[in-house]
């Protein structure tokens, strides 16, 4: 441990580039910075104790500065001079603070720190997944000691229930927690990264939809004949015209409808997606232009529920929205099986026919669907509302549906 010390400078540390293999930048006295190929940088101190060569982990750079690393190294040397193994001291101290370093503690800290970026429902999903699928098995374990096989065992339990998609989401969340643990100096590696390909990918089952114009006309006529609640019939009619998600339809409020401007402004908090992606669009709401046929549907709904908060109140309480099973059950009552048509599939119906039959461009369609436009131009499209084209599109779509319903030969 002799020789020149304090050889590293802050500039040299900032400019340290990863190579093909792990590099060691010596500061002297056994202290060095380990630079790994993935760009991670760790402070280490090499020392001998009891005739054995050992390494002492001193933290992650830049969270642990060079001055702090040197102070830790100096303390370790003083312990060695007194016949004390600094590695053993670290383990003892780590044990006394174990409650702050468990997977559960780090996960809850991570979730609390970043939850403002997500919708409330997304936070609830992550929290539930962690508590249900990971905390019971690895929650009490020190986050820096969890191995890839140990994490895989927990994920296999989810897989055994047949929930492959949830297993992959749990793996993603675990990886986020481990990366946060590394950044905060409580772990040195991410075992989730070693499990890529360890869990089978689920089969993607798209929601059943109808894209044949003749069948769409039959559906529209079947909806008009629906023998159940008038509000349920109106909800289905509205869904086919505005192709919003079922939840956005069910939670629609009268305060969001502007009859004079023929607009429906849905607060972004109700829309699916990440909060920061929504905020990046520069608007506080998702705008739905209303065709005159939609205005007529809304007027009929207003006569039924206009005195309350929701367009579609529940059957048991007008202070709560319609049940999420109502529209699905209505389709089944009309004779459409799960394999033939799903409520969410009506969005695919609109997207396909507006593009193929009406010839509108993809960008305004995706914008109206509430999708983030992917690719390098995504951010630019997020700032472009295409509002005038969307107004034309929504009226053209309503006119097209009217023709399909009234004349089975329309194509």
Residue pairs with C-beta under 8 A, 6 or more apart in sequence:
1 29
1 30
1 46
1 47
1 77
2 29
3 28
3 29
4 28
5 27
5 28
5 29
5 31
6 27
6 28
6 70
7 26
7 27
7 28
8 25
8 26
8 27
8 33
8 66
10 66
12 25
13 25
13 33
13 41
13 61
13 62
13 66
16 23
16 25
16 33
16 35
16 41
17 35
18 35
18 36
18 37
18 38
18 39
19 35
19 37
20 37
21 37
22 34
22 35
22 36
22 37
23 34
23 35
24 32
24 33
24 34
24 35
24 44
25 32
25 33
25 35
26 32
27 33
27 66
27 69
27 70
27 73
29 45
29 73
29 77
30 45
30 46
30 47
30 73
30 77
31 43
31 44
31 45
31 58
31 69
31 70
31 73
32 43
32 44
32 45
32 46
33 41
33 42
33 43
33 44
33 61
33 69
34 41
34 42
34 43
34 44
35 41
36 42
40 60
40 182
40 188
40 189
41 60
41 61
41 62
42 57
42 58
42 59
42 60
42 61
42 188
43 57
43 58
43 59
43 60
43 61
43 64
43 69
43 72
44 55
44 56
44 57
44 58
45 55
45 56
45 58
45 72
45 73
45 76
45 86
46 53
46 54
46 55
46 56
47 53
47 54
47 55
47 56
47 76
47 77
47 80
47 86
48 54
49 80
49 85
49 87
50 85
54 85
54 87
56 76
56 86
56 87
56 90
57 90
57 188
58 64
58 69
58 72
58 73
59 68
59 69
59 72
59 185
60 182
60 183
60 185
60 188
61 69
63 183
63 184
63 185
64 72
64 185
75 86
76 86
79 85
79 86
79 89
80 86
94 101
94 142
98 142
99 105
101 142
101 143
101 144
101 186
102 139
102 140
102 141
102 142
102 143
103 134
103 135
103 138
103 139
103 140
103 141
103 142
103 143
103 146
103 177
104 130
104 135
104 139
104 140
105 143
106 143
106 177
106 180
106 181
106 184
106 186
106 187
107 130
107 134
107 135
107 139
107 173
107 177
109 180
110 176
110 177
110 180
111 123
111 126
111 127
111 130
113 180
115 123
116 275
117 274
117 275
117 276
118 126
118 274
118 275
119 269
119 272
119 273
119 274
119 275
120 269
122 274
126 173
129 166
129 169
129 170
129 173
130 170
130 173
133 154
133 155
133 157
133 158
133 166
133 170
134 154
134 170
134 173
134 174
137 153
137 154
137 157
138 146
138 150
138 151
138 154
141 150
143 177
143 178
143 181
143 186
143 187
144 181
144 186
144 187
144 188
146 178
146 191
147 191
148 191
148 192
148 194
148 195
150 191
151 171
151 174
151 191
151 192
151 195
152 195
152 198
152 199
154 170
155 167
155 170
155 171
155 195
155 198
155 199
156 199
158 166
158 167
158 170
159 167
159 199
159 200
164 199
164 200
164 201
164 202
165 202
167 199
168 199
168 201
168 202
171 192
171 195
171 199
172 192
174 192
175 190
175 192
175 193
178 187
178 189
178 190
178 191
178 192
179 190
181 187
182 188
182 189
182 190
206 345
206 348
207 342
207 343
207 344
207 345
207 348
208 338
208 339
208 340
208 341
208 342
208 345
209 341
209 342
209 345
209 346
209 347
209 348
209 349
209 352
210 216
210 219
210 340
210 341
210 345
210 349
211 348
211 349
211 352
211 353
213 353
213 357
213 404
213 410
213 411
214 404
214 408
214 411
216 349
216 353
216 401
216 404
217 404
217 405
217 407
217 408
217 410
218 408
219 240
219 336
219 341
220 240
220 401
220 404
220 405
221 405
222 334
222 335
223 233
223 236
223 237
223 240
223 334
224 233
224 237
224 405
226 232
226 233
226 236
226 330
226 333
226 334
227 333
228 330
228 333
229 315
230 300
230 304
231 301
231 304
231 305
231 312
231 313
231 322
232 322
232 326
232 327
232 330
233 330
234 297
234 300
234 301
234 304
234 312
235 249
235 250
235 311
235 312
235 322
235 326
235 327
236 327
236 330
236 331
237 297
238 249
238 294
238 297
238 298
238 301
239 246
239 249
239 327
239 343
239 346
240 346
240 349
240 350
240 401
241 291
241 293
241 294
241 297
241 394
241 397
241 398
241 401
242 249
242 264
242 288
242 290
242 294
242 394
243 346
243 347
243 349
243 350
243 351
243 368
243 369
244 266
244 288
244 347
244 370
245 272
245 344
245 347
245 370
246 324
246 327
246 343
246 344
247 270
247 272
247 324
248 266
248 270
248 271
248 370
249 312
249 327
250 310
250 312
250 321
250 322
250 323
250 324
250 326
250 327
251 270
251 310
251 321
252 264
252 266
252 310
252 311
252 312
253 309
253 310
253 311
254 302
254 306
254 308
254 309
254 310
254 311
255 309
256 264
256 265
256 266
256 267
256 285
257 263
257 264
257 290
257 298
257 311
258 264
258 265
259 295
259 298
262 289
262 290
262 291
262 292
262 295
263 287
263 288
263 289
263 290
264 287
264 288
264 290
265 285
265 286
265 287
265 288
266 285
266 286
266 287
266 288
267 284
267 285
268 275
268 278
268 279
268 281
268 283
268 284
268 285
268 286
271 278
271 286
271 370
272 370
273 370
273 372
277 372
277 382
280 379
280 382
281 382
281 383
282 383
283 385
286 370
287 385
287 387
287 390
288 368
288 394
289 387
289 390
289 391
289 394
289 395
290 298
290 394
291 394
291 395
291 397
291 398
291 399
292 395
292 398
293 398
293 399
293 401
293 402
294 394
294 398
298 311
301 311
301 312
305 311
305 312
305 313
305 318
308 318
308 319
309 318
309 319
310 318
310 320
310 321
310 322
312 321
312 322
312 326
313 319
313 320
313 321
313 322
314 320
314 321
314 322
314 323
315 322
315 323
327 343
328 342
328 343
331 341
331 342
331 343
332 338
347 369
350 369
350 397
351 365
351 369
353 397
353 400
354 360
354 365
354 393
354 396
354 397
355 362
355 365
357 400
358 393
358 396
358 397
358 400
360 389
360 393
360 396
361 389
363 373
363 381
363 384
363 386
364 386
364 389
364 390
364 393
365 393
366 373
366 381
367 373
367 381
367 384
367 385
367 386
367 390
368 390
368 393
368 394
372 378
372 382
373 381
373 382
403 410
404 410
